[in-house]
Amino acid sequence: MAELRSWRHRRAPGEPIGAATRESYYGLPVIHGPHWHWPIVFYFLLGGLAGGSAVLAAAARLLGGRSARPVVRAGRYLAFLAVLPGPLLLIVDLGRPERFHHMLRVIKLRSPMSLGVWGLIAFSLSAFLNALRQAVDDGFFGRSHRLVRGFQQLPDRALAIASTVPAFFLAGYTGVLLGATAVPLWARNALLLGPLFLCSALSSAAATLSLLLARRSQNDRAEQALAQVEFLALTGEVALLEAVHRKSGPVIGRPLRHGAEGRAFAGARATTATALALHGLALLLPRRWRQRLELPASILALAGAFLLRATMVFGGHRSADDPAATFALTRSDE
């Protein structure tokens, strides 16, 4: 409570002005906070899911052979379906559709938001082409039509290779976008948020694909490969969550320790760590017991991905409103 009282410090009669502004700025925010709300949380979640699914589908196509075909098929469809709501969510959060249109008029290489919009467009195009090629291979449009035969000429491996760059970009850029702002919680962890969101995107994509393919693919190698990817991604995610918690410190890290955002962050750490523990245990058990652990682990991994993004978006609101956090960031005294 002492921290919170100093956060809202007011200048006492006769007290020098510098004493108040140095620590609290009279309790007023020093910077303009973000205006993002729930649409951006779901945009971050679905964008990470789309990017991670495309990465896994491309890797399965290039390295997996015949046993990985269920992962390729599900990953391509999932990447395309997950990215479809992206522009709509951005427009809803911007409030006026013409704002999204204005962002398409120029490319600002120094603007993470501008690069993000164009990265989303590049990814959407590659996801569409990969999903279209997969639909043609699956016979959704028949076999004899001339247009279908034309689509079959699309180089499948080349499409997979071309999709990797925008897929990795979409999977991790949202974390980089947060770190490029002046919001203390995000700026303090600028070097950690990109890798954290990338690991979360890969773990949530592997978890979703595992749930989609459970008891359907009848392919033990594909399911085992997804479980291993999810285990590795969760390992990185747990380590980076702990690093963010430590690096934020007692002042800048207030949103991670108090209030609804603090509870959400604690939930993200708990669900992610539990998912990792279940996957680690499943690797030691016979096959017939693995699925009983891997399925709840995948559900927990998805819950952790959602809680992480909600924590960072709304924790950014609180951090921007905290003048002590801004001063702590500029002084680098934590």
Summary of the structure (lengths in Angstrom):
residues: 334
radius of gyration: 22.4
end to end distance: 19.1
largest distance: 88.0
contacts: 1163
relative contact order: 0.14
helix: 79%
strand: 0%
